[in-house]
Amino acid sequence: MPVSDTLLLRSEKAAPLTNAEVDNNFSVLRDFSDALEARVDASLNEDGSLVSPLVVGGTSATGSDAYVTALDGFTPSTEADLVGKVILLKPTDFGNTTAATLIVSPLLTARAIVRPGGVALNKGDIIVNQPAVLIFDATNTKFVLLNPATNLRANHYADSGSVNALVVATSPSPPFAEPVAYYAGYSLRVKVTNTNTGATTLKVGDLAAVAVVRGSSTALSGGELVAGQIYDFVHDGTSFQLLTERGVLTFTSSDLTLVRNTVLVSAAAHSLGAAPKVMQVFLVSKANNGASGYAVGDIIPAWCAYGTDDQSAVRPFPTISVTASATTYTVCCGLDNDYYGIQKKDSSGHVFVSRANFILDWNVRVVLTR
């Protein structure tokens, strides 16, 4: 009962207090003061520190992923003493690289550290010299990390791999969120360096490369990933699914060998269900680079046919043309000789057209996007 409920006030009585009533008020206040002093004494150590503080701190200089700490000003006798405490752990030498455990001295049992909900830690959730805030879950006998560091970082990566093999590095530390292992629902966003030309894999940090698919299991065939563009990927437990903008469908042709003055594809069916809005041609392979400078995976622009010597004027003439309707597409290679022109500069800075060998075994792939 609150002490105020046992005191009699003159304003409440609307009359002067008797001596007995005044003595009773003093007695109530004395008993409350004694009880309060006893409670404070019981909660303090001789040095004035709290016997059972709410927030306790500790440091750990032990090996990565296996932390050991004594708590400042608090020594638990059993794990039950840890319930309700907020532990501020500062690892002085190592962050975590995989699943981690914590021993609170003098207790000897190592208990797992998990993210809220019991989810396994990501690599880098605990950062060296940064306080990790933990509470003890007595029901599951685990420490719950309340401030996993990877929650504070974006999952945006730059691809450092090669054609058809995306690689995203997670160093230097602190890096982006790299899981200890791939799991269903793990997602990331990648800026692709190379346009893919076929089946593609994605490797995150030290983890293994896994296939990138469209839908649930369809391997990429080429042209789905364009150099310099950013794509979202989500792991489904087996592969990384490539997420595309809602309503955007892509159709990719088989490899086409360029043959001059030839219709390479005539009114072939595509599966977009509507006329494509974007039509691109990618270089898949080549036997001779000539003076073009094109690399495998590059988007091939409209080339220009060219005269009989290096100083001839360029004649605008698209060599690869793609037309499409809502159901079919046609690809033509209209070059009328075995050479194409590319603009270059001589030592005086004059622009001229240099001849380069066209070679008929250049292969391309056509990608139509709705």
Secondary structure, DSSP 8 states (H G I E B T S, - for coil): --GGGT---HHHHTS---HHHHHHHHHHHHHHHHHHHHHHHHHB-TTS-BSS-SEEEEEE-S-TTEEEEE-TT---SSGGGGTT-EEEEEESS---SSSEEEEEET----EEEE-GGG---EETSS-TTS-EEEEEETTTTEEEESS-GGGGS--EEE--SBTTEEEE---SSS-S-EESS--TT-EEEEE-SS---S-EEEEETTS--EEEEETTTEE--SSSS-TT-EEEEEE-SSSEEEE--TT--EEE---EE--TTEEEEEEEE-SSSS--SEEEEEEEE-S--TTT---TT-B----BB--SSTTS--B---SEEEEE-SSEEEEEE---SSEEEEEEE-TT--EEEEEEE--TT-EEEEEEE-
